[in-house]
Amino acid sequence: MADKLYKSAKILAPMVRCGTLPLRLLALRYGANTVYSEEIVDKKLIQCERIENKILGTIDFVSGEVGNRELVFRTLRQEEHGKLVFQIGTATPELAVQAAKVVAADVDSIDVNMGCPKHFSVHSGMGVALTRDSDRACSIIRALRASLDIPVSCKIRLLETVDETVSLVQALEAAGAQAIGVHARTASMRPKDKPRWNQLRQIVESVSVPIIVNGDVWGPLEIKELKELSGCSSFMSARGALKNIKVCFENDIEKAKAEQEDNQSIIRIIHDYVRISIDFDNHGKNTKYVIQYMLKMNNQLGSTFGQALSSGKTRTMFDIAKVCGLTGYYDHALAEREKLLSSSSSSSSSGGGGGSSSSSSSKMEDILGTGRVYDDDFFYARPKKRQKMGTAPNVKLPPDFKNILMQWGDLQTNLTRKQQCPQYQHIDVGAASDHFDDVAKKSQAKCFKAAVYVAGKKFIGEWAKSKSQATSKAAHAAIVELGIDNESLKGPVTKGY
C-alpha cells in the first residue's frame, strides 16, 4: 500500500479548509493518484464519533453534543479506497496513536504534519516544531508504526541547511516513516519566495523511502523539470491544484498548456467542484471559501462571477448553485436524497412521533408553546431583543424549536442516525413585501422559506424575514405535524430562546 500511495505519484497536498471531500474527489477524477485530507488535530479527532451515512454513502466523523454537531471528516470509500492519506496534527506519541486509531479503518495511511509554520501549530509543539525536536518527531513515527496496520508518513519543510534536512529525513526513515513529503521552503519562507529545488537531489539520494516534492508544482512542466533536477518521482501540489486542478494533474504538457490558455477552464472546474459539493452535502461556507481561493489564484475574484459568488448574500449551497446556474442540478440532487430518506423510513409510518390528539396539542401549547402562532418580530429576535421582550408583562417567548426537535430525534432509537438528526435546507426566497403587510411595497427586503428533513420526512415552514427565522419555523412545523409533546421528550423543556 505504501508503494501504491507514494511511489511515482501525483498527489493532492494537505490543505486546511480546502482538502475536504469535494476537492479530493475532483483531484482524483482529474488524474491525481493520491489525495491527502486536511490536517485534523489529534485532540479534536479523539472526540469524534464514526457514523455510516447511508444517504450519501459516506463515512462521517462528527464531534459535539447532540444539537450542536460538527462534521470533522467525511470520506467516500467507494472512490478514495487505496488513495487516501489522513493527516494528523500532533505533538505526542500517545495522542497521535489514540487519534489515528479513530480513523485507521477508513483511510489508507496516516501522515504526521511536521511542516506547518503557523503559530497555532508551533506553540503547541506541532508542525515545524517537531522538525526542531527530531527525537520527539521520531518517537511519534515509531509509536504509529507499532500500533497501526496501515502505512505511516510525514511531511516536513527544509531546515536551514541541506545537511540538517538530510539528517532529519534519515532519522525519520530509521524511525519507520514509509514516505516523507518535503516542502522545498524553510519555515520562515513565504509562498512568494522561490523554493530551493537545488537542495532536493541530495535529500532524495540520502534515503530509500519515497521523497515527495512540494513547492511550486503547478503541472507537468514543473514535474518534468523537477524529475531532471532532483531525481524524484513523486510530486505534491497545493496552490497548483487550487489554481487549476485539471492542469495540475495532467500528464501531457501540450494539453496542459492549452488548458492554461483557456479563459473558461477555471469556470468549468468550479462548476464540477460545485456539483460534487452538492452531491455530498458539503457546507456552503466551505464550498464558497474554496471557490474564492480558486478565483483569487486566477485573478478573477473581481470578475462579475467572482463578485456574485463573494457577495454576503451567497451563503448556502443553494445560493452557490444559483450563481453557477446549477439550480436544476441542485434540485435534482435534493429530490434524489429525499427519495432515499423516504425509502429508508418506509418501515415506520409515523417516525415514532406519536399521535396528534387534542390532548397532545394542548400539552404542546401549554408546555412547549409549539401550538401558538408567534409574531415574527420576536419569533427569532436577536438575543438582546429577546431578553428585553422576555421581561415585558404578559409576553412569553417561544421555546427553542430546533433544540426540541433535536432532543426528540435523539430519543428515536428505531430510526437511523441520519433520520434522527434534523437537516435544514433553505428552499425558496421572495420579496418580503409580498408576504408581510408591515413591509413597504417598494422595499428590497427579502424573505425566506426553509424545510427540515427528519424521521424520513420533509416539513416546510412558513415564510420568514431571515434565514434563521425560516429554519426555526421549519422546526416548528415538524414539531406540530409529528405531534411532539412534553412526554415525547421524557422531561420538561426548560431551554428557551
Secondary structure, DSSP 4 states (H G I P E B T S, - for coil): -HHHHHTT-EEEPP-TTT-SHHHHHHHHHTT-SEEEPPPEEHHHHHT-EEEEETTTTEEEEEES-TTS-EEEEEE-HHHHTTTEEEEEE-SSHHHHHHHHHHHGGGSSEEEEEE---SHHHHTTT-GGGGGG-HHHHHHHHHHHHHH-SS-EEEEEEE-SSHHHHHHHHHHHHHHT-S-EEEEEEETT--TTSPP-GGGHHHHHTT-SSPEEEESS--SHHHHHHHHHHH---EEEESHHHHHHHHHHT-S-HHHHHHHHH-TTHHHHHHHHHHHHHHHTT--HHHHHHHHHHHHHHTT-TTSHHHHHHHSTT--SHHHHHHHTT-HHHHHHHHHHHHHHHHHHTTT-SSTT-----HHHHHHIIIII-TTSPPPHHHHT--HHHHHHHHTSTT----B-HHHHHHHHHHH-TTS-HHHHS-EEEEEEEEEGGGT-TTS-TT---EEEEEEEEETTEEEEPPPBSSHHHHHHHHHHHHHHHHT--TGGGTS----B-
